[in-house]
Amino acid sequence: MSELVRARIDALLSKSKVMLFMKGTKLQPACGFSNTVVQILNTEGVEFDTFNVLADAELRDDLKLYSGWPTYPQLYVDGKLVGGCDIVSEMHETGALAGLLK
């Protein structure tokens, strides 16, 4: 991974407490998993930013190396990877996500 891409990822993560790297946008998710996480975050009532990984192939590929997570979406809170759709869904159901987002 290039230092430029690493710096871009770091900048995106520092931009917002809650950052979702997803397929599509908040208003138009491009896959069901991304849509599920957007809906969960909306239900939690938290402000969050998104990045459409479909719009940037280099960042999309390198973020998988950065995070060690092979799929999208990827949710980060305070710059740390929380996980993908399954983990976020489970945390939402148990109430753990609400605690993390506060």
Buried (B, 14 or more C-beta within 10 A) or exposed (E): BEEEBBEBBEEBBEEBBBBBBBBBBBEEBBBEBBBBBBEBBEEBEBEBBBBBBBEBEEBBEBBBEBBEBEEBBBBBBEBEBBBBBEBBBEBBEEEBBBEBBE
